[in-house]
Amino acid sequence: MAQVLNKSDNLVLLLQTLRCQALFRGIALFVAMISYIGHSMAELEVKQVANIPTLAVNQVVPDDYEFNLPKNANILIEQTPTGMPFRMHGPYKGTLEAYIKKCESWLSIIRSFCKDGSPLKPGVARGQR
């Protein structure tokens, strides 16, 4: 049984559709802003460090910090506020973000710094608290 809609019904449906679209756009914008703010406020806290004289346990560095890890160095860092742990191995020079990208590629099997306990396995690198 088909309903016949008059012009006023069409106008009401149009307005409801536009309101829904505006609501969804507003929610999407809010989520995007929160994500951006949260990302820009991320920091990295050093939880364990070995053979890196420039870093100390409990030291906090910005998420764009450039690590300079010599050979046989390793570090366990935790991203705040998420608490996500990452383990990095030397020799490596660069940011955590670049480290993760390099260890995600198919070349990771030949890169000496992409060892077990890599940042790609959440929880594996987590030490005792």
C-alpha angles and dihedrals in degrees: 000000000000120000120223112223121204126210095270091053090051091050092051091050091048092051092048091050092050091049091051091049091049091049092051092047090051092050091047091050092049092050091048092051093048091048091050093047092046092049094048091051095051117122134182122232119200110233101170130009134182129183095355110114094183095062131059135193112274091018112141121215131177118264091249092055113138109231120209105197117180123212113295091017122130135177137189112210132178124213114226135248092013096052091221110158124220129185119206128190131199153275089062138121121191145057127314090246092056090045091055092048092050092049092048093058125089088251090069091094090068098040112098094210093057097081133147113299088044120169089256094074107065112213096017091093094044111118129198115292 
